[in-house]
């Protein structure tokens, strides 16, 4: 795939530099912008600003008839887009394989488990088919996995819900809580679960989102008595150290929920207050 993209890029550049037609140059610049948009490069504001100034400079070179500089700029943009597209394809392949390993086989049953209702007045989320209920803290948003892209649904088990802060368009802003139905009944101990979760952390690291992963102690939540484990990591997208981990919630009807948490590192608290609000409200009873 990478070789094909490279050959196509070289052909486009050769054709473009031979013709030197303004409308073709503008068409390629628009195609470059669309390419970066399509691979998700512009999902982050810093990347958008960077590309805007580079494209602006490329246009200045073109209309000032500085063809050498224009050729260098457009070549660099196309080659970088080619490299990022190849990386994106490999990344999506890894995500698909990971999802296949973690997901159960009954797709119809999975979709039925995503029927959530929301009481706006009391900020109560309800899923009677699980059954499961939770209170949404102020400034938090609920994301149904049915509305998320594949890259935002990866994790240990079948994703049931995401509760995240700040932006209803971005489920990856944290602090967040992601709720999974754990679908591997043969994996029961914390040690086995840690292996599963570390495979997910490795996926995030391979995607370039995080680095410097450090294991913390295994932990039991003081109020709910759920067992779990946590890790610290360096967030490359938002340069800072943060924390990620999980608790296991076992229900009377035999279901096992994995509660993934990503949170800021705090000095005097293990979890931020909104996270504790969500954890304290998760219940199989409608009385919250």
DRENKETOR-147519 format. One record per residue (C-alpha): residue number from 1; x, y, z. Coordinates in pm, whole numbers, plus 32768, in hexadecimal, padded with zeros to 4 digits. Example, Ala and Ser with C-alpha at 12.3 -4.5 7.8 and 13.67 -1.06 7.14 Angstrom:
2
+-----+------+------+------+
:   n :    u :    v :    w :
+-----+------+------+------+
:   1 : 84CE : 7E3E : 830C :
:   2 : 8557 : 7F96 : 82CA :
+-----+------+------+------+
//
This chain:
288
+-----+------+------+------+
:   n :    u :    v :    w :
+-----+------+------+------+
:   1 : 8000 : 8000 : 8000 :
:   2 : 8119 : 80F1 : 805C :
:   3 : 81D0 : 80AC : 7F16 :
:   4 : 8092 : 80E6 : 7E4A :
:   5 : 8053 : 8231 : 7EFB :
:   6 : 81BC : 829D : 7EC2 :
:   7 : 81B0 : 824A : 7D4E :
:   8 : 8066 : 8306 : 7D2C :
:   9 : 80FB : 8431 : 7DE4 :
:  10 : 822B : 843A : 7CFE :
:  11 : 814C : 8426 : 7BCA :
:  12 : 806F : 8545 : 7C45 :
:  13 : 819D : 861F : 7C90 :
:  14 : 823C : 85D8 : 7B3E :
:  15 : 80FA : 862D : 7A87 :
:  16 : 80C5 : 8765 : 7B5B :
:  17 : 8222 : 87F0 : 7B26 :
:  18 : 8216 : 87B6 : 79AE :
:  19 : 80CA : 8868 : 7978 :
:  20 : 80F1 : 898F : 7A68 :
:  21 : 7F7E : 89E1 : 7A4F :
:  22 : 7EE6 : 8AB2 : 7B67 :
:  23 : 7DA0 : 89F4 : 7B79 :
:  24 : 7E5B : 88A6 : 7B91 :
:  25 : 7F39 : 892E : 7CA4 :
:  26 : 7E08 : 89AB : 7D65 :
:  27 : 7D59 : 885C : 7D2E :
:  28 : 7E81 : 879F : 7DC1 :
:  29 : 7E93 : 888D : 7EEA :
:  30 : 7D1F : 8851 : 7F2D :
:  31 : 7D5A : 86DA : 7F0B :
:  32 : 7E79 : 86F0 : 8005 :
:  33 : 7D98 : 87A1 : 80FF :
:  34 : 7C88 : 869B : 80CA :
:  35 : 7D89 : 8586 : 80F8 :
:  36 : 7E02 : 860E : 8245 :
:  37 : 7C98 : 863E : 82AF :
:  38 : 7C40 : 84D9 : 824F :
:  39 : 7D58 : 8436 : 8316 :
:  40 : 7CFE : 84F9 : 8450 :
:  41 : 7E33 : 85D8 : 8452 :
:  42 : 7D58 : 870A : 8483 :
:  43 : 7CA4 : 8680 : 85B4 :
:  44 : 7D93 : 8749 : 868C :
:  45 : 7D9C : 88C4 : 8681 :
:  46 : 7F18 : 88DB : 867B :
:  47 : 7F26 : 8802 : 8541 :
:  48 : 7E19 : 88D6 : 849C :
:  49 : 7EDA : 8A18 : 84E0 :
:  50 : 801E : 8979 : 8462 :
:  51 : 7F7E : 8902 : 831C :
:  52 : 7ED0 : 8A51 : 82E5 :
:  53 : 8018 : 8B12 : 82F0 :
:  54 : 80D1 : 8A13 : 8218 :
:  55 : 7FBE : 8A1B : 810F :
:  56 : 7FB5 : 8B97 : 811E :
:  57 : 812E : 8BA2 : 80E7 :
:  58 : 810B : 8AAA : 7FC7 :
:  59 : 8006 : 8B89 : 7F21 :
:  60 : 80E6 : 8CBA : 7F49 :
:  61 : 8204 : 8C00 : 7E9F :
:  62 : 811B : 8B9C : 7D81 :
:  63 : 808C : 8CF3 : 7D39 :
:  64 : 81DF : 8D9A : 7D65 :
:  65 : 8262 : 8CAB : 7C57 :
:  66 : 8366 : 8C20 : 7D45 :
:  67 : 8344 : 8AC9 : 7CA6 :
:  68 : 846E : 8A24 : 7D51 :
:  69 : 83E9 : 8A78 : 7EAB :
:  70 : 8287 : 8A19 : 7E41 :
:  71 : 8300 : 88C6 : 7DC5 :
:  72 : 83BD : 8885 : 7F09 :
:  73 : 828E : 88E5 : 7FDC :
:  74 : 818B : 881B : 7F1A :
:  75 : 8277 : 86EF : 7F05 :
:  76 : 82AA : 86F5 : 807C :
:  77 : 8135 : 870C : 80C0 :
:  78 : 80E3 : 85E8 : 7FD7 :
:  79 : 81FA : 8509 : 805C :
:  80 : 8197 : 8551 : 81C4 :
:  81 : 802A : 8508 : 816F :
:  82 : 8097 : 83C0 : 80CF :
:  83 : 815B : 835C : 8206 :
:  84 : 803E : 83B8 : 82F1 :
:  85 : 7F41 : 82FC : 821A :
:  86 : 8017 : 81C3 : 8227 :
:  87 : 8037 : 81E4 : 83A0 :
:  88 : 7EBD : 8218 : 83BC :
:  89 : 7E73 : 80DB : 82F4 :
:  90 : 7F5F : 800F : 83CF :
:  91 : 7EC6 : 80AB : 8505 :
:  92 : 7D63 : 8059 : 8499 :
:  93 : 7DCC : 7EF3 : 8449 :
:  94 : 7E58 : 7ECF : 85A8 :
:  95 : 7D19 : 7F5D : 863F :
:  96 : 7C3E : 7E6F : 8573 :
:  97 : 7D0B : 7D41 : 85E2 :
:  98 : 7CFF : 7DB4 : 874C :
:  99 : 7B86 : 7DE9 : 873B :
: 100 : 7B51 : 7C8F : 86A6 :
: 101 : 7C16 : 7BF4 : 87C2 :
: 102 : 7B56 : 7CB0 : 88CD :
: 103 : 79F2 : 7CAE : 8846 :
: 104 : 78EC : 7B9F : 8869 :
: 105 : 784B : 7AF9 : 873C :
: 106 : 76DC : 7B51 : 876A :
: 107 : 76BE : 7CA3 : 86B9 :
: 108 : 7542 : 7CB4 : 86E0 :
: 109 : 755E : 7C85 : 8857 :
: 110 : 7671 : 7D8C : 8866 :
: 111 : 759A : 7E95 : 87BC :
: 112 : 747B : 7E52 : 88AD :
: 113 : 755F : 7EA1 : 89D2 :
: 114 : 7593 : 8006 : 8955 :
: 115 : 742C : 807D : 898C :
: 116 : 7466 : 8197 : 8A87 :
: 117 : 7369 : 829C : 8AF5 :
: 118 : 73BE : 83EA : 8B96 :
: 119 : 72F8 : 84AB : 8C9A :
: 120 : 7373 : 8612 : 8C5D :
: 121 : 72D2 : 869E : 8D96 :
: 122 : 737F : 85AE : 8E85 :
: 123 : 74A7 : 8561 : 8D9B :
: 124 : 7464 : 83ED : 8DBE :
: 125 : 74CD : 82F4 : 8CB2 :
: 126 : 740D : 81AD : 8CAB :
: 127 : 7438 : 8066 : 8BF2 :
: 128 : 732C : 7F74 : 8C72 :
: 129 : 73A9 : 7E58 : 8B95 :
: 130 : 74F2 : 7E3D : 8C51 :
: 131 : 7463 : 7EB9 : 8D46 :
: 132 : 7542 : 7FDE : 8DA0 :
: 133 : 750E : 8146 : 8E14 :
: 134 : 75FF : 8269 : 8E47 :
: 135 : 75FD : 83DC : 8E9A :
: 136 : 76AA : 84C6 : 8DA8 :
: 137 : 7773 : 85D9 : 8E58 :
: 138 : 7760 : 8745 : 8DEE :
: 139 : 7829 : 8796 : 8CB2 :
: 140 : 7838 : 8625 : 8C54 :
: 141 : 77A5 : 8591 : 8B17 :
: 142 : 7724 : 8437 : 8AC2 :
: 143 : 77A1 : 838E : 8983 :
: 144 : 76ED : 825F : 88F9 :
: 145 : 77DF : 816D : 884B :
: 146 : 76EA : 8159 : 8726 :
: 147 : 774B : 82C1 : 86D2 :
: 148 : 78C5 : 8296 : 86F5 :
: 149 : 79D0 : 8247 : 85F4 :
: 150 : 7A80 : 80F8 : 860D :
: 151 : 7BC0 : 8192 : 8699 :
: 152 : 7AF6 : 821D : 87BF :
: 153 : 7A51 : 80CE : 880F :
: 154 : 7B8C : 8004 : 8856 :
: 155 : 7BC1 : 7F7C : 89B2 :
: 156 : 7BAB : 7E46 : 8A8C :
: 157 : 7A55 : 7DB7 : 8A3D :
: 158 : 791B : 7E3C : 8998 :
: 159 : 78F9 : 7FB3 : 89C6 :
: 160 : 77A8 : 8011 : 8A5F :
: 161 : 77CD : 8181 : 8AB4 :
: 162 : 78C1 : 82A4 : 8AD1 :
: 163 : 789C : 83BC : 8BD1 :
: 164 : 7995 : 84D1 : 8B7E :
: 165 : 79CD : 863C : 8BD6 :
: 166 : 79BD : 8775 : 8B08 :
: 167 : 795E : 872A : 89A2 :
: 168 : 783F : 8655 : 8920 :
: 169 : 78FB : 8630 : 87D5 :
: 170 : 7A35 : 859D : 8872 :
: 171 : 7A12 : 8463 : 894C :
: 172 : 7B8A : 8458 : 8990 :
: 173 : 7B9F : 858F : 8A6A :
: 174 : 7BDE : 8531 : 8BD3 :
: 175 : 7B8D : 8502 : 8CEC :
: 176 : 7AAD : 83F4 : 8C5A :
: 177 : 7A0C : 82AA : 8CB8 :
: 178 : 79DB : 819F : 8BAF :
: 179 : 78FB : 807A : 8C02 :
: 180 : 793B : 7F26 : 8B64 :
: 181 : 788E : 7DD8 : 8B77 :
: 182 : 79A9 : 7CE3 : 8BAB :
: 183 : 7973 : 7BBC : 8AC1 :
: 184 : 7A84 : 7AC5 : 8B25 :
: 185 : 79F9 : 79E8 : 8C3D :
: 186 : 7B3E : 7923 : 8C53 :
: 187 : 7BFB : 7A5E : 8CBB :
: 188 : 7BA2 : 7A99 : 8E28 :
: 189 : 7CD1 : 7AFF : 8EF9 :
: 190 : 7D65 : 7C5E : 8F0F :
: 191 : 7EAD : 7BD5 : 8E84 :
: 192 : 7DFB : 7B50 : 8D4E :
: 193 : 7D35 : 7C91 : 8D27 :
: 194 : 7E77 : 7D5B : 8D40 :
: 195 : 7F02 : 7C9A : 8C16 :
: 196 : 7DC9 : 7CEF : 8B4C :
: 197 : 7DD5 : 7E5E : 8BB0 :
: 198 : 7F4A : 7E7C : 8B6C :
: 199 : 7F09 : 7E00 : 8A09 :
: 200 : 7E1A : 7F26 : 89E2 :
: 201 : 7F1E : 8017 : 8A70 :
: 202 : 8019 : 7F8C : 8977 :
: 203 : 7F21 : 7FDC : 8861 :
: 204 : 7F07 : 8146 : 88DA :
: 205 : 8081 : 815C : 88EC :
: 206 : 80A9 : 80D3 : 878B :
: 207 : 7FB5 : 81DB : 8710 :
: 208 : 809A : 82E6 : 87A0 :
: 209 : 7F9B : 836D : 8899 :
: 210 : 8054 : 8313 : 89D9 :
: 211 : 81AF : 82AF : 8A54 :
: 212 : 8271 : 826D : 8B97 :
: 213 : 816E : 817A : 8C23 :
: 214 : 81AD : 8128 : 8D94 :
: 215 : 80ED : 8027 : 8E5F :
: 216 : 805A : 809C : 8FA9 :
: 217 : 7FDC : 7FC0 : 90C0 :
: 218 : 7EA9 : 7EE4 : 909E :
: 219 : 7D8B : 7F99 : 9144 :
: 220 : 7C3F : 7F51 : 91EA :
: 221 : 7B46 : 806F : 91E2 :
: 222 : 7B06 : 80CD : 934F :
: 223 : 798B : 80F5 : 932D :
: 224 : 791F : 7FFF : 9224 :
: 225 : 7A2D : 7EFA : 9270 :
: 226 : 7A6B : 7EC7 : 90FD :
: 227 : 7BC4 : 7E3B : 90AB :
: 228 : 7C9A : 7EE1 : 8FA2 :
: 229 : 7DED : 7F5A : 8F29 :
: 230 : 7E7B : 80A6 : 8EB0 :
: 231 : 7F9E : 812B : 8DE5 :
: 232 : 8038 : 8283 : 8DB2 :
: 233 : 8099 : 82F8 : 8C55 :
: 234 : 8115 : 8426 : 8B97 :
: 235 : 800A : 84BD : 8AB6 :
: 236 : 80AF : 8525 : 896F :
: 237 : 7F78 : 85D6 : 88EC :
: 238 : 7F4B : 86AD : 8A24 :
: 239 : 80AE : 86BA : 8AAF :
: 240 : 8087 : 8648 : 8C19 :
: 241 : 808C : 8515 : 8CF7 :
: 242 : 7F3E : 846F : 8D38 :
: 243 : 7EA7 : 832D : 8DBB :
: 244 : 7DE2 : 8211 : 8D1D :
: 245 : 7D57 : 80CF : 8DAA :
: 246 : 7C23 : 8006 : 8DF5 :
: 247 : 7B3E : 7F6F : 8EFA :
: 248 : 7A7A : 7E2C : 8ED7 :
: 249 : 7908 : 7E37 : 8F31 :
: 250 : 7865 : 7CE1 : 8F57 :
: 251 : 76E9 : 7CD0 : 8F67 :
: 252 : 75F9 : 7BD9 : 9005 :
: 253 : 7584 : 7B5D : 8EB0 :
: 254 : 76E4 : 7AF3 : 8E4E :
: 255 : 7749 : 7C19 : 8D73 :
: 256 : 78A6 : 7CAB : 8D90 :
: 257 : 78D7 : 7E1D : 8D3F :
: 258 : 7A2E : 7EB6 : 8D0E :
: 259 : 7A2C : 8026 : 8D70 :
: 260 : 7B4C : 80D4 : 8CBF :
: 261 : 7BB8 : 8222 : 8D51 :
: 262 : 7CA2 : 8329 : 8CC5 :
: 263 : 7CE3 : 8448 : 8DB2 :
: 264 : 7DD8 : 855A : 8E08 :
: 265 : 7EE4 : 8515 : 8F0B :
: 266 : 7E71 : 85B8 : 904F :
: 267 : 7F37 : 85FA : 918D :
: 268 : 7E2E : 85CA : 9298 :
: 269 : 7D30 : 84EB : 91E7 :
: 270 : 7D4A : 83A4 : 912C :
: 271 : 7C29 : 8404 : 9044 :
: 272 : 7B95 : 8554 : 8FEB :
: 273 : 7A3E : 85A7 : 907E :
: 274 : 7978 : 856F : 8F3A :
: 275 : 7A11 : 8415 : 8F16 :
: 276 : 79B2 : 83C2 : 907C :
: 277 : 7851 : 843D : 9034 :
: 278 : 7831 : 834B : 8F11 :
: 279 : 78CB : 8229 : 8FCF :
: 280 : 77EB : 8268 : 90FA :
: 281 : 76B1 : 8272 : 9022 :
: 282 : 76E9 : 8137 : 8F51 :
: 283 : 75E0 : 8043 : 8FC1 :
: 284 : 74E9 : 7F3F : 8F48 :
: 285 : 73D4 : 7FEC : 9006 :
: 286 : 7315 : 8118 : 8F7F :
: 287 : 731E : 81C1 : 90D5 :
: 288 : 744D : 82AB : 90C8 :
+-----+------+------+------+
//
